[in-house]
């Protein structure tokens, strides 16, 4: 039995890698340790429903703030991913079979937490013919049934090895936001996201918008991995060409010495410059700060996104 608390068992594909020094974090990205009554209540609800969250599995720095407010990003289809991205802290290996009761448990937790907006993400499941698309769709439908007023955002895998019907199954379940992160600039894919393909991910987002223009599309990247400013600008242009509505940019934080090293800590002024450039390129919503993550303040951002579309349409 693997113990996912032991780094070499959690990340067997990284065990042979040389250590990368973990530089001291600057003052602008230091956060308080998670605590508080709201945090504990959220944790208890998630434990009771036997749910996994990306907040914990990916070591998100915002977990204390979000859980105190009752916000959590559900991670479905298990806690073991079939990919081994060098930036990611989610365990890698052979996942267990899908749990047919998981969609119902997610829906129950959403109802219990009283969420106005929920983000549902998943591990990559290259072991499944549809990449888990139908399971994602079932979870969307279960939440719609138990919490019909809750808006739903899905953060999906890339369905790289699947037929196009996989992504179509998710779109047909009609999430309010379809999010798929490009994660980094194309030149860094071989070292940061070796199991993925940049233009496939970009085309996935474009295809979602072609299938249903009413669904908001969203994508994000990390900076501080070794990219330059010009390549970040190019990713923004590529996203806009694919009609992506919402862009997130956040600082990469290295989970362990075996993960991809932090090339630099990007200063807040540079994030502000990226945000200004992104607004100029026509995104409906932009979040670019050191602590920005895909689901950070997702509910508030969704309200602004919806308002921005309404204003654009007059």
N, C-alpha and C positions, 0 to 999 in steps of 0.2 A: 504494500500500500504506500503510495507516494505521500510525503508530507510536504504540502505546498508552502509551508512556512520556512522550509530549508531552501536557500537560493539555488543550490545545485540540482535539487529535485524539481523546483518550480520552473527553472530555465535550463534544462539539460543541454539545449542547443547553444547556450552561451557559456557553459562551464569551462570550455577550453580557451575562451577568448582572454587575451591579456587584459589586465585591469586598466581602466581609464580613471585618472584622478577626478575626484568630485570637488570642484571649486566651491569656496564659501559663497553662500547666497548673499546678494546685496540687500540692503534694507528694504527696498521697494517690493520684494517678493517674499518677505518673511510673514508667516501667519501664526496665529495662536493655535495651540493644541485644541482638538475638538473636545467640547464639554457643554454642559447646560442641560436643562430639563427637556427642551425640545429635541436636542440631539439624542438623548437617551430614549425618549418616546418613539422617535422615528426608527432608531436601531431595534427596539423591541418589536415593533410592528413588522419590520422586515424579517427579523429572526423567526417570529411566530409563523409567518407565511413561507418560511424556508426559501427566501429570495436572495439572489446575489446582486450586488450593485457594482457598477464600474467605479463609483466613488471610492470604494475600498480596494477593489482589485487593481485599479490603475494608480492607486496612491494619490488621488486628487488633493491638491493643497486646500481646496475650498470646502472640504467635507464638513468641517465644523459649522461654518456659516450656513450652508445649505440645509443640513439636517436639523439645525436649530429651528429653521423655518418650515420644517416638515417636507422639504423637497429632496427627492432622491432619484437617481437615474437607474432604472431597473436594467440589469444585464441578463438576458435570457439565453437559453440553450446551453447552460452549464458555465463552469468557471475555467475550462481548459480550451485553449484555442489551437487550431491546426496550423496557424502561422507562427513565425518566429521573428517578428519585426524587432530591430535592434533598439528601438526607443521604448518599447512597451513592457509594462510590468505584469501583464496578465500571463498566467501560466501557459506553457506550450506542451502539447503532447496529443495523445489519442483521447478524444472526449467520450463521455458516457452516452448512452442512448437518450434521445429526447424524452422529456417528461410530459406526457399528454395532459397532465393536470396543471402545468405551469401557467398557461394563459389565464385560467380561472383564478389562480392565486395572485397573479399580478393585478388582475382586475379588482379583486377583493382588497388588496393593499391600497390601490389608487383610491377606491371608494372610502376606505377607512381613514386614509390620510387627508381626504377632502381636497385633492389636488385640482386646481383649475387647469393646469397644463402638466403633462407628463412626458418625459423623455424615455424611450425604450431603446436600448442598444443590445448588441449581442457579440459573442465571440464569432470568429470565422469558423465555418463548418464545411471545409472542403471534402469531408468524408460523406456528405449528403448530396444526393443527385441535384437537389434544388437549392443547396446551400443554406437550407433552413427557411426559405422564403415562405412556405405555407405556414410554418410555425409562427413566424412574425405576423403574418396576416391573421391567423387565429387569435393572437394576442391583441391585435388592434380591435378585432370584432368583439372580443370578450370585454375589453375596457369600454367600448361603445355601449355595450349592453348594460354593464353595471354602473357606469358613470357617464351618461350621455352628454352631460354639459362639459366634460373635460376635453380640452384640445390635446391632440396626440402628435408627438414628434418621434419619428423613428430614425435612429442612426444605424445604418445598415452596413453589412459587409459589401464587398465589390462583386460577388457572384461571378468571379472570374472564370470558373470552370463549368458554369451552368448555362442552359439554354436561356434565351431571352424571356421565355415564359416565367422564369423565376422572379425577375424584377417586376414583371407585369402582374404577378399574383399579389405583390405588396402594394403596388399602385392601385389595383382594383379594390383593395380593402380601405382605400381613401384615408390615409393619414393626413393631418393638416400640414405637416412639414416632413419632407423627405430629405434627410441629411446623410451625406456620405463624405468623409473627410479625405482630401488629397494628401494631407499630413505634411508634405514637404515639396520642395521644388523638384522637377524631373531629374536633374543631374545628380541628385542624392538618392534616388530610388534604389540603385544597386546596393548601397550600404545601409540605408535606413529602412527601406520597405522592400526587401528583395523578393518577396513572394507576390508582389503586386505589380501592376503596369499603369503608369501615369495616364496614358491616353485612354485606356479602358475605363478607368475611374471617371475621367472627364466625360467620356461618351455616355456612361451610366447616368450621370446627372442630366445630361442633355436629353437622353431618351425619356427620362421621367417627365420632364417638362413637355416633351412632344406628345406623350400619352395623355397627360392631364395637365393643361396649363394652369388650372386653378390650385394645384398643390404647390406650396412654397418649396423651393429647393435651397439647400444650405450646404456649405462646405467650409472646412477650416484647414489651416496649416500651423505648424510650430515654427518658430524662428530660434536661432541660436544653435543650429545643427551644423553650420558651415556654409549656409547659403549667402549670396550677396543681394544687395538691394535691387539690382536690376532683375534678377531671377524672381524675386517676390512680386515685382511689378508685372512680370510676364505671366505669372500664375493668376494674378488678378484679371488680366486681359483674357486669358484662356477661360476662366470661370464666367466672365461676362459674355464671351462668345457662346458659351453653353447655356446662357440665360439663367445663371445661378442668382438667386435673390439675396442671399444672406451670407456674408463672409465673417469668419472668426479667425483671429490671429493671436496666438499666445506664446509665451516663453516656454521652450523645452526645458524640463527639469529631469535630471538623470536619476533613475530609481536606485541603481546599484553600480559598483565599479565595473561590472561586466557589461553594462549597457553602453550604448553610443555616448561618447563624451560630449560635454557641453563646450561648444566652440567659443561662445561668449554669452554674456548676459546683455540682452538688448535693452537700452535705456528707455524710460517712458517717453522721452521726446521723439525717439525714432518710431515708437508705436503710434504716437499721435500723427506723425507724418504719413505712416501707412494708412491710418484711418482717413485722413483728409484726402489722400489719393484715391482710396476706394470709393468714397462718396462721389468724387469727381468722375469716376468710371461708370456710375449708374447703379450701384447696388442699392436695394431698398433698405437694407439694414446692415450695419457694420459694428463689430465689437473687436477692438484691437487694443489690448492692454497686457501687461506681463502675466496677470493671473487669469486671463480669459481662457475658458475651456468650452467645448461644444455645448454643454448643457448648463453652464454657469449663467444664472439669471434668465434662463430660457423662457420662462413664462412671461416676464416683463418684456423681454425682447420680442416675443411673438406678438404681443399686443401692439408694440410699436411697428412691427413688420406689417401687420394687418392695416393699421392706420396709414402707413406709408403707401400701400397699394391703393387704398380708398382715395387718398389725396391725388395720387397719380392719375387715377381713372376719372377724377373730377366728381 
